[in-house]
Amino acid sequence: MKVKLLKRRTATMVATAFAAGALFAVAVPGTAEAQSGSRICGNYWKGYYNNGQKEVTWSRVIEVPKSDGVSCDVAINRTDRVGNPPQETVNLGVKWGARQRLQNVTCEYFSQEILDSKHGDDVCNSMLRADNVFQVKNRTISQFYVKA
């Protein structure tokens, strides 16, 4: 009797562990895949104010699939103007430098190197990826502004 109960308990624990493992295997790689499968494409500008002593970074980007070069090119072309930067930059009299292209850069690089975010901050979490050229043409452009 004791042996049957032990086998049943063991079988129940194994089944529970298997189900939890299967759920973990499905949920976690999906989250990681979303970032590892995405790239940032667009443009950014460095601007200067206060007689060139202070710097501002303004970016206009779209998140696209890593393997879709055509979508990336469309995103770069679509975001090629400064557009309407925040009113604060206009009030400060920012003089914008030349456009810098962002082609297939990782979310981490964009967040940490271009926007100077702290470790762990990822602006891609607030973006909605465009999965093809048609979505790139209609997706709202993500705009980020950093004042140093």
FIMAR-581646 format. One record per residue (C-alpha): x, y, z; residue in three letters. Coordinates in pm, whole numbers, plus 50000, padded with zeros to 5 digits. Example, Ala and Ser with C-alpha at 12.3 -4.5 7.8 and 13.67 -1.06 7.14 Angstrom:
BEGIN
512304955050780ALA 513674989450714SER 
//
This chain:
BEGIN
500005000050000MET 502785023750096LYS 504625016049772VAL 501535024249560LYS 501055057449741LEU 504735066049696LEU 504585057949323LYS 501455078949278ARG 502975108449467ARG 506185105749263THR 504215103948940ALA 502175134549041THR 505315154549126MET 506975144448798VAL 503885154248599ALA 503675187848778THR 507365194648723ALA 507055184848357PHE 504075208148307ALA 505885237148478ALA 508995230648270GLY 506955229947949ALA 505285262848039LEU 508665278548119PHE 510145265647792ALA 507295280747592VAL 507055314547770ALA 510655324347831VAL 512205318647487PRO 509285337547331GLY 510215368147534THR 513905365147458ALA 513245358347091GLU 511305390647054ALA 514385411147140GLN 517005389146981SER 514955388046660GLY 514535425746637SER 516725454146518ARG 516405491846530ILE 516445511446205CYS 516085548746159GLY 518065580346221ASN 519355601746502TYR 520795636446535TRP 523115652846785LYS 522245688746858GLY 524065715447055TYR 522935745647253TYR 524375770447503ASN 527145780447260ASN 527895744047178GLY 528555734547540GLN 525535711647589LYS 524335682547380GLU 520955668147287VAL 520235635247108THR 517025631646909TRP 516125598846740SER 513335586546515ARG 513325548846476VAL 511235518146396ILE 511815482946532GLU 511955457046252VAL 512795419846220PRO 516515412746227LYS 516535394945892SER 514445420345695ASP 516855444345523GLY 514155459245298VAL 512015469345598SER 515095484745757CYS 515805505645446ASP 512205517545435VAL 512395527045805ALA 515615546845748ILE 514085565645454ASN 510865572345642ARG 512655587345944THR 515195608245753ASP 514055642745877ARG 514345658146220VAL 510585663046207GLY 509095678646520ASN 511525675646809PRO 510295684247159PRO 509365720547212GLN 512085723047477GLU 514765718847210THR 513205746647004VAL 513115769347309ASN 516785761747382LEU 517765770847025GLY 519325737046949VAL 521395735746630LYS 521085700846482TRP 524095682946339GLY 524135658946045ALA 521795629246034ARG 523285596346159GLN 521825564146022ARG 520905535046245LEU 520875503346039GLN 520165469946205ASN 521445479646550VAL 520435459646855THR 518015473447109CYS 520745472147374GLU 523195492147159TYR 520545518047075PHE 519425521647437SER 522855522647599GLN 525185537747337GLU 522935562347153ILE 520485572047428LEU 522945566647714ASP 520455546147916SER 521485528148229LYS 522195490748224HIS 518945471748193GLY 516925500248044ASP 515585489547708ASP 513545513547499VAL 512435484747277CYS 510075474147552ASN 507965504847472SER 508035499147095MET 505735479046872LEU 507695459946607ARG 506805463746239ALA 506985428546096ASP 507035437745724ASN 507405466745480VAL 503685474745485PHE 503715478145864GLN 506855499745849VAL 505055523945617LYS 502125527445859ASN 503735522746201ARG 503975552646431THR 507615563546445ILE 509185559646790SER 510905591846894GLN 513385595247179PHE 515025626247321TYR 517945628047563VAL 519415660147701LYS 522895657047843ALA 
//
